[in-house]
């Protein structure tokens, strides 16, 4: 864990507004340390990430547009883009 994350976790009980990523809010050091956790664009967050982040707060608020596009689960590269020579060794082709 880097120094800035440690400083945020140590100061969490004195901070009135805290912003961060799923990685920060899913840390066990923040368990139930927040009054509210607001997840914006909740439709873009996986269920596993939402559950992991929810442990940091006593109350959870999910915001999002129900007509929003679903979370991206797999991307494909067009075949016209040249591949790196080592790519065949590291990634199987689709």
Chimera marker file (.cmm) of the C-alpha trace (Angstrom):
<marker_set name="trace">
<marker id="1" x="0.000" y="0.000" z="0.000" r="1" g="1" b="0" radius="0.5"/>
<marker id="2" x="1.386" y="3.418" z="-0.905" r="1" g="1" b="0" radius="0.5"/>
<marker id="3" x="1.831" y="6.335" z="1.514" r="1" g="1" b="0" radius="0.5"/>
<marker id="4" x="-1.138" y="8.324" z="0.237" r="1" g="1" b="0" radius="0.5"/>
<marker id="5" x="-3.501" y="5.368" z="0.794" r="1" g="1" b="0" radius="0.5"/>
<marker id="6" x="-2.169" y="4.914" z="4.328" r="1" g="1" b="0" radius="0.5"/>
<marker id="7" x="-2.674" y="8.630" z="5.054" r="1" g="1" b="0" radius="0.5"/>
<marker id="8" x="-6.269" y="8.526" z="3.746" r="1" g="1" b="0" radius="0.5"/>
<marker id="9" x="-7.131" y="5.442" z="5.787" r="1" g="1" b="0" radius="0.5"/>
<marker id="10" x="-5.609" y="6.920" z="8.951" r="1" g="1" b="0" radius="0.5"/>
<marker id="11" x="-7.530" y="10.181" z="8.471" r="1" g="1" b="0" radius="0.5"/>
<marker id="12" x="-10.849" y="8.620" z="7.408" r="1" g="1" b="0" radius="0.5"/>
<marker id="13" x="-12.529" y="9.343" z="10.751" r="1" g="1" b="0" radius="0.5"/>
<marker id="14" x="-11.722" y="13.088" z="10.448" r="1" g="1" b="0" radius="0.5"/>
<marker id="15" x="-12.525" y="13.587" z="6.742" r="1" g="1" b="0" radius="0.5"/>
<marker id="16" x="-15.983" y="14.827" z="5.747" r="1" g="1" b="0" radius="0.5"/>
<marker id="17" x="-15.729" y="13.953" z="2.043" r="1" g="1" b="0" radius="0.5"/>
<marker id="18" x="-13.522" y="11.236" z="0.605" r="1" g="1" b="0" radius="0.5"/>
<marker id="19" x="-13.104" y="10.215" z="-3.030" r="1" g="1" b="0" radius="0.5"/>
<marker id="20" x="-11.379" y="7.115" z="-4.304" r="1" g="1" b="0" radius="0.5"/>
<marker id="21" x="-11.496" y="4.025" z="-6.450" r="1" g="1" b="0" radius="0.5"/>
<marker id="22" x="-12.917" y="0.578" z="-5.757" r="1" g="1" b="0" radius="0.5"/>
<marker id="23" x="-9.438" y="-0.465" z="-4.626" r="1" g="1" b="0" radius="0.5"/>
<marker id="24" x="-9.448" y="2.094" z="-1.792" r="1" g="1" b="0" radius="0.5"/>
<marker id="25" x="-12.984" y="1.492" z="-0.549" r="1" g="1" b="0" radius="0.5"/>
<marker id="26" x="-12.632" y="-2.301" z="-0.562" r="1" g="1" b="0" radius="0.5"/>
<marker id="27" x="-9.678" y="-2.268" z="1.860" r="1" g="1" b="0" radius="0.5"/>
<marker id="28" x="-10.389" y="-3.900" z="5.222" r="1" g="1" b="0" radius="0.5"/>
<marker id="29" x="-8.927" y="-0.892" z="7.067" r="1" g="1" b="0" radius="0.5"/>
<marker id="30" x="-11.973" y="1.139" z="5.984" r="1" g="1" b="0" radius="0.5"/>
<marker id="31" x="-14.593" y="-1.429" z="7.051" r="1" g="1" b="0" radius="0.5"/>
<marker id="32" x="-17.660" y="0.430" z="8.376" r="1" g="1" b="0" radius="0.5"/>
<marker id="33" x="-15.598" y="3.611" z="8.861" r="1" g="1" b="0" radius="0.5"/>
<marker id="34" x="-17.793" y="5.754" z="6.579" r="1" g="1" b="0" radius="0.5"/>
<marker id="35" x="-21.331" y="6.933" z="7.238" r="1" g="1" b="0" radius="0.5"/>
<marker id="36" x="-22.282" y="6.903" z="3.544" r="1" g="1" b="0" radius="0.5"/>
<marker id="37" x="-20.717" y="5.543" z="0.382" r="1" g="1" b="0" radius="0.5"/>
<marker id="38" x="-22.064" y="6.997" z="-2.868" r="1" g="1" b="0" radius="0.5"/>
<marker id="39" x="-21.325" y="4.994" z="-6.016" r="1" g="1" b="0" radius="0.5"/>
<marker id="40" x="-21.928" y="7.122" z="-9.094" r="1" g="1" b="0" radius="0.5"/>
<marker id="41" x="-22.500" y="5.387" z="-12.439" r="1" g="1" b="0" radius="0.5"/>
<marker id="42" x="-23.384" y="2.264" z="-10.456" r="1" g="1" b="0" radius="0.5"/>
<marker id="43" x="-24.434" y="0.455" z="-13.641" r="1" g="1" b="0" radius="0.5"/>
<marker id="44" x="-20.787" y="0.463" z="-14.698" r="1" g="1" b="0" radius="0.5"/>
<marker id="45" x="-19.629" y="-1.186" z="-11.453" r="1" g="1" b="0" radius="0.5"/>
<marker id="46" x="-19.544" y="-4.977" z="-11.211" r="1" g="1" b="0" radius="0.5"/>
<marker id="47" x="-21.557" y="-6.617" z="-8.449" r="1" g="1" b="0" radius="0.5"/>
<marker id="48" x="-18.359" y="-7.989" z="-6.878" r="1" g="1" b="0" radius="0.5"/>
<marker id="49" x="-16.782" y="-4.505" z="-6.750" r="1" g="1" b="0" radius="0.5"/>
<marker id="50" x="-19.960" y="-2.956" z="-5.329" r="1" g="1" b="0" radius="0.5"/>
<marker id="51" x="-20.154" y="-5.568" z="-2.565" r="1" g="1" b="0" radius="0.5"/>
<marker id="52" x="-16.467" y="-5.154" z="-1.733" r="1" g="1" b="0" radius="0.5"/>
<marker id="53" x="-16.794" y="-1.354" z="-1.544" r="1" g="1" b="0" radius="0.5"/>
<marker id="54" x="-20.034" y="-1.521" z="0.452" r="1" g="1" b="0" radius="0.5"/>
<marker id="55" x="-18.166" y="-2.941" z="3.458" r="1" g="1" b="0" radius="0.5"/>
<marker id="56" x="-16.549" y="0.470" z="4.000" r="1" g="1" b="0" radius="0.5"/>
<marker id="57" x="-19.825" y="2.216" z="4.889" r="1" g="1" b="0" radius="0.5"/>
<marker id="58" x="-22.894" y="1.846" z="7.064" r="1" g="1" b="0" radius="0.5"/>
<marker id="59" x="-25.149" y="3.223" z="4.285" r="1" g="1" b="0" radius="0.5"/>
<marker id="60" x="-24.869" y="2.742" z="0.520" r="1" g="1" b="0" radius="0.5"/>
<marker id="61" x="-26.274" y="5.048" z="-2.161" r="1" g="1" b="0" radius="0.5"/>
<marker id="62" x="-26.215" y="3.838" z="-5.774" r="1" g="1" b="0" radius="0.5"/>
<marker id="63" x="-26.638" y="6.417" z="-8.540" r="1" g="1" b="0" radius="0.5"/>
<marker id="64" x="-26.965" y="5.708" z="-12.232" r="1" g="1" b="0" radius="0.5"/>
<marker id="65" x="-29.065" y="5.764" z="-15.351" r="1" g="1" b="0" radius="0.5"/>
<marker id="66" x="-31.127" y="2.589" z="-15.904" r="1" g="1" b="0" radius="0.5"/>
<marker id="67" x="-30.913" y="3.162" z="-19.679" r="1" g="1" b="0" radius="0.5"/>
<marker id="68" x="-27.131" y="3.430" z="-19.597" r="1" g="1" b="0" radius="0.5"/>
<marker id="69" x="-24.993" y="0.995" z="-21.553" r="1" g="1" b="0" radius="0.5"/>
<marker id="70" x="-24.002" y="-2.142" z="-19.697" r="1" g="1" b="0" radius="0.5"/>
<marker id="71" x="-20.546" y="-2.623" z="-18.207" r="1" g="1" b="0" radius="0.5"/>
<marker id="72" x="-17.925" y="-3.619" z="-20.776" r="1" g="1" b="0" radius="0.5"/>
<marker id="73" x="-17.044" y="-7.268" z="-20.283" r="1" g="1" b="0" radius="0.5"/>
<marker id="74" x="-14.847" y="-8.030" z="-23.299" r="1" g="1" b="0" radius="0.5"/>
<marker id="75" x="-13.165" y="-5.957" z="-25.956" r="1" g="1" b="0" radius="0.5"/>
<marker id="76" x="-11.971" y="-7.038" z="-29.394" r="1" g="1" b="0" radius="0.5"/>
<marker id="77" x="-9.191" y="-5.508" z="-31.436" r="1" g="1" b="0" radius="0.5"/>
<marker id="78" x="-9.807" y="-5.115" z="-35.158" r="1" g="1" b="0" radius="0.5"/>
<marker id="79" x="-7.787" y="-7.598" z="-37.225" r="1" g="1" b="0" radius="0.5"/>
<marker id="80" x="-6.167" y="-4.810" z="-39.264" r="1" g="1" b="0" radius="0.5"/>
<marker id="81" x="-4.125" y="-3.627" z="-36.242" r="1" g="1" b="0" radius="0.5"/>
<marker id="82" x="-0.686" y="-5.293" z="-36.296" r="1" g="1" b="0" radius="0.5"/>
<marker id="83" x="0.032" y="-7.586" z="-33.362" r="1" g="1" b="0" radius="0.5"/>
<marker id="84" x="3.174" y="-7.497" z="-31.264" r="1" g="1" b="0" radius="0.5"/>
<marker id="85" x="5.529" y="-10.447" z="-31.897" r="1" g="1" b="0" radius="0.5"/>
<marker id="86" x="5.291" y="-11.652" z="-28.284" r="1" g="1" b="0" radius="0.5"/>
<marker id="87" x="1.508" y="-11.345" z="-28.164" r="1" g="1" b="0" radius="0.5"/>
<marker id="88" x="0.927" y="-14.882" z="-29.410" r="1" g="1" b="0" radius="0.5"/>
<marker id="89" x="2.919" y="-16.194" z="-26.469" r="1" g="1" b="0" radius="0.5"/>
<marker id="90" x="1.056" y="-14.142" z="-23.871" r="1" g="1" b="0" radius="0.5"/>
<marker id="91" x="-2.521" y="-13.882" z="-25.096" r="1" g="1" b="0" radius="0.5"/>
<marker id="92" x="-4.526" y="-16.499" z="-26.927" r="1" g="1" b="0" radius="0.5"/>
<marker id="93" x="-6.337" y="-15.204" z="-29.982" r="1" g="1" b="0" radius="0.5"/>
<marker id="94" x="-10.118" y="-14.880" z="-30.009" r="1" g="1" b="0" radius="0.5"/>
<link id1="1" id2="2" r="1" g="1" b="0" radius="0.2"/>
<link id1="2" id2="3" r="1" g="1" b="0" radius="0.2"/>
<link id1="3" id2="4" r="1" g="1" b="0" radius="0.2"/>
<link id1="4" id2="5" r="1" g="1" b="0" radius="0.2"/>
<link id1="5" id2="6" r="1" g="1" b="0" radius="0.2"/>
<link id1="6" id2="7" r="1" g="1" b="0" radius="0.2"/>
<link id1="7" id2="8" r="1" g="1" b="0" radius="0.2"/>
<link id1="8" id2="9" r="1" g="1" b="0" radius="0.2"/>
<link id1="9" id2="10" r="1" g="1" b="0" radius="0.2"/>
<link id1="10" id2="11" r="1" g="1" b="0" radius="0.2"/>
<link id1="11" id2="12" r="1" g="1" b="0" radius="0.2"/>
<link id1="12" id2="13" r="1" g="1" b="0" radius="0.2"/>
<link id1="13" id2="14" r="1" g="1" b="0" radius="0.2"/>
<link id1="14" id2="15" r="1" g="1" b="0" radius="0.2"/>
<link id1="15" id2="16" r="1" g="1" b="0" radius="0.2"/>
<link id1="16" id2="17" r="1" g="1" b="0" radius="0.2"/>
<link id1="17" id2="18" r="1" g="1" b="0" radius="0.2"/>
<link id1="18" id2="19" r="1" g="1" b="0" radius="0.2"/>
<link id1="19" id2="20" r="1" g="1" b="0" radius="0.2"/>
<link id1="20" id2="21" r="1" g="1" b="0" radius="0.2"/>
<link id1="21" id2="22" r="1" g="1" b="0" radius="0.2"/>
<link id1="22" id2="23" r="1" g="1" b="0" radius="0.2"/>
<link id1="23" id2="24" r="1" g="1" b="0" radius="0.2"/>
<link id1="24" id2="25" r="1" g="1" b="0" radius="0.2"/>
<link id1="25" id2="26" r="1" g="1" b="0" radius="0.2"/>
<link id1="26" id2="27" r="1" g="1" b="0" radius="0.2"/>
<link id1="27" id2="28" r="1" g="1" b="0" radius="0.2"/>
<link id1="28" id2="29" r="1" g="1" b="0" radius="0.2"/>
<link id1="29" id2="30" r="1" g="1" b="0" radius="0.2"/>
<link id1="30" id2="31" r="1" g="1" b="0" radius="0.2"/>
<link id1="31" id2="32" r="1" g="1" b="0" radius="0.2"/>
<link id1="32" id2="33" r="1" g="1" b="0" radius="0.2"/>
<link id1="33" id2="34" r="1" g="1" b="0" radius="0.2"/>
<link id1="34" id2="35" r="1" g="1" b="0" radius="0.2"/>
<link id1="35" id2="36" r="1" g="1" b="0" radius="0.2"/>
<link id1="36" id2="37" r="1" g="1" b="0" radius="0.2"/>
<link id1="37" id2="38" r="1" g="1" b="0" radius="0.2"/>
<link id1="38" id2="39" r="1" g="1" b="0" radius="0.2"/>
<link id1="39" id2="40" r="1" g="1" b="0" radius="0.2"/>
<link id1="40" id2="41" r="1" g="1" b="0" radius="0.2"/>
<link id1="41" id2="42" r="1" g="1" b="0" radius="0.2"/>
<link id1="42" id2="43" r="1" g="1" b="0" radius="0.2"/>
<link id1="43" id2="44" r="1" g="1" b="0" radius="0.2"/>
<link id1="44" id2="45" r="1" g="1" b="0" radius="0.2"/>
<link id1="45" id2="46" r="1" g="1" b="0" radius="0.2"/>
<link id1="46" id2="47" r="1" g="1" b="0" radius="0.2"/>
<link id1="47" id2="48" r="1" g="1" b="0" radius="0.2"/>
<link id1="48" id2="49" r="1" g="1" b="0" radius="0.2"/>
<link id1="49" id2="50" r="1" g="1" b="0" radius="0.2"/>
<link id1="50" id2="51" r="1" g="1" b="0" radius="0.2"/>
<link id1="51" id2="52" r="1" g="1" b="0" radius="0.2"/>
<link id1="52" id2="53" r="1" g="1" b="0" radius="0.2"/>
<link id1="53" id2="54" r="1" g="1" b="0" radius="0.2"/>
<link id1="54" id2="55" r="1" g="1" b="0" radius="0.2"/>
<link id1="55" id2="56" r="1" g="1" b="0" radius="0.2"/>
<link id1="56" id2="57" r="1" g="1" b="0" radius="0.2"/>
<link id1="57" id2="58" r="1" g="1" b="0" radius="0.2"/>
<link id1="58" id2="59" r="1" g="1" b="0" radius="0.2"/>
<link id1="59" id2="60" r="1" g="1" b="0" radius="0.2"/>
<link id1="60" id2="61" r="1" g="1" b="0" radius="0.2"/>
<link id1="61" id2="62" r="1" g="1" b="0" radius="0.2"/>
<link id1="62" id2="63" r="1" g="1" b="0" radius="0.2"/>
<link id1="63" id2="64" r="1" g="1" b="0" radius="0.2"/>
<link id1="64" id2="65" r="1" g="1" b="0" radius="0.2"/>
<link id1="65" id2="66" r="1" g="1" b="0" radius="0.2"/>
<link id1="66" id2="67" r="1" g="1" b="0" radius="0.2"/>
<link id1="67" id2="68" r="1" g="1" b="0" radius="0.2"/>
<link id1="68" id2="69" r="1" g="1" b="0" radius="0.2"/>
<link id1="69" id2="70" r="1" g="1" b="0" radius="0.2"/>
<link id1="70" id2="71" r="1" g="1" b="0" radius="0.2"/>
<link id1="71" id2="72" r="1" g="1" b="0" radius="0.2"/>
<link id1="72" id2="73" r="1" g="1" b="0" radius="0.2"/>
<link id1="73" id2="74" r="1" g="1" b="0" radius="0.2"/>
<link id1="74" id2="75" r="1" g="1" b="0" radius="0.2"/>
<link id1="75" id2="76" r="1" g="1" b="0" radius="0.2"/>
<link id1="76" id2="77" r="1" g="1" b="0" radius="0.2"/>
<link id1="77" id2="78" r="1" g="1" b="0" radius="0.2"/>
<link id1="78" id2="79" r="1" g="1" b="0" radius="0.2"/>
<link id1="79" id2="80" r="1" g="1" b="0" radius="0.2"/>
<link id1="80" id2="81" r="1" g="1" b="0" radius="0.2"/>
<link id1="81" id2="82" r="1" g="1" b="0" radius="0.2"/>
<link id1="82" id2="83" r="1" g="1" b="0" radius="0.2"/>
<link id1="83" id2="84" r="1" g="1" b="0" radius="0.2"/>
<link id1="84" id2="85" r="1" g="1" b="0" radius="0.2"/>
<link id1="85" id2="86" r="1" g="1" b="0" radius="0.2"/>
<link id1="86" id2="87" r="1" g="1" b="0" radius="0.2"/>
<link id1="87" id2="88" r="1" g="1" b="0" radius="0.2"/>
<link id1="88" id2="89" r="1" g="1" b="0" radius="0.2"/>
<link id1="89" id2="90" r="1" g="1" b="0" radius="0.2"/>
<link id1="90" id2="91" r="1" g="1" b="0" radius="0.2"/>
<link id1="91" id2="92" r="1" g="1" b="0" radius="0.2"/>
<link id1="92" id2="93" r="1" g="1" b="0" radius="0.2"/>
<link id1="93" id2="94" r="1" g="1" b="0" radius="0.2"/>
</marker_set>
